[in-house]
């Protein structure tokens, strides 16, 4: 295992600074303080924003190959520091080491994709002579950086969700300030350490852990041209209301459903649903929360699912045999434990799990959960999934849509027509066929509708949000 330092700095205008060691970050399995890092105050955040404003012009002037070189430097260094990054993630997030290694792989993928996209930002030549008055006119448009950006990233994917903000910004030429989650700041700070090795213009980036109560400038400051937030819906929509004129991108919560149709390969579906429901202790906004199973295979699949769930190994995330580690803290585990008990009291059947010890919550399956319970209506964000039965496919689609969230949905079916119906009718940002809604590749458009957010991530699509179209109109005149 890699060894972490005891103290980590913040990054202000590309430089490491250690004004204090105020932020204690715990090992999520032991509960003990694992390291300390610097925490930014309002003056430091203000300085980071001012530096980003000064860096906007030199960042925009960087050649495409120069931006690509910065991103490829990051790829190289992340590969070299793979073990350290994975171990840091395992400690600060409590994420099982195999999942942590998977996230480091996605961090590398995201920066590599951004490096590729940085040299193929294109525009378009547009004929304008659609009427007599426009004869002799021609249009050309290109994309230019939107300017200084503000990023707020969550605790559950401290590396990859930071990467989905940082890498597109660098690819398109936007300076940024970032507030990583206070419970898991180390991943973003290591990214900052690697960026500090490059020759980015001064002020191109600041990575500033800060207490939520003192971080309003990340949202309200008018010098910032875009706010990209990933986190809870309650916080995200509140930030949007405070953001003023800047563009806002929100990646918020989910209540993801998967449909198991009667023609599904049940053995295949079983392993994917187990993964989707319980990987990283269910702390994913596209984790499987509702499992809607055709009546012809319901009993069989339910019994398979219960038996498989009971085999999952819980414990120390540093152990390579562990599948389920701790939730992010005891409060979150207690909250979800209460929701499970509430659902059972309301009439749900507890099929397996339901036990809790500290931040460790057992993988839990509930059957016939009333739709007015929090376990059904809200985002569980933990290792619990709900089973229900359907006989009519259209009714199953309606059940998926019976949610204020709409991030992704999964369907196991061999029927092309059902696939196309689902694509048309499901009120979600993405439909995944023959896999769980938890599936994501880092170059695809990713985001939700309804309370799940606004805008799309996926490097190319984030770059569109971080840039603006600038048009050029040319009038052709007679030669002198």
TATAGI-V170923 format. One record per run of one state. SS is the DSSP state (alpha for helix, beta for strand, coil for the rest). FROM is the first residue (numbers start at 0). TO is the last residue. If there is no record, write none. Layout:
{{SS;FROM;TO} {SS;FROM;TO}}
This chain:
{{coil;0;5} {beta;6;7} {coil;8;8} {beta;9;11} {coil;12;13} {beta;14;16} {coil;17;21} {beta;22;25} {coil;26;31} {beta;32;36} {coil;37;40} {alpha;41;60} {coil;61;62} {alpha;63;79} {coil;80;80} {alpha;81;92} {coil;93;95} {alpha;96;116} {coil;117;122} {beta;123;126} {coil;127;130} {alpha;131;133} {coil;134;135} {beta;136;144} {coil;145;147} {beta;148;151} {coil;152;158} {alpha;159;171} {coil;172;174} {beta;175;178} {coil;179;184} {alpha;185;194} {coil;195;203} {beta;204;206} {coil;207;210} {alpha;211;213} {coil;214;215} {alpha;216;219} {coil;220;224} {beta;225;229} {coil;230;231} {alpha;232;241} {coil;242;245} {beta;246;250} {coil;251;254} {beta;255;259} {coil;260;264} {alpha;265;281} {coil;282;286} {beta;287;293} {coil;294;296} {alpha;297;308} {coil;309;312} {beta;313;313} {coil;314;322} {beta;323;323} {coil;324;328} {alpha;329;344} {coil;345;347} {beta;348;351} {coil;352;354} {beta;355;356} {coil;357;358} {beta;359;360} {coil;361;362} {beta;363;366} {coil;367;372} {alpha;373;376} {coil;377;382} {beta;383;389} {coil;390;391} {alpha;392;400} {coil;401;403} {beta;404;405} {coil;406;406} {beta;407;411} {coil;412;414} {alpha;415;424} {coil;425;428} {beta;429;432} {coil;433;444} {beta;445;445} {coil;446;447} {beta;448;449} {coil;450;451} {beta;452;453} {coil;454;455} {beta;456;456} {coil;457;457} {alpha;458;464} {coil;465;465} {beta;466;474} {coil;475;479}}
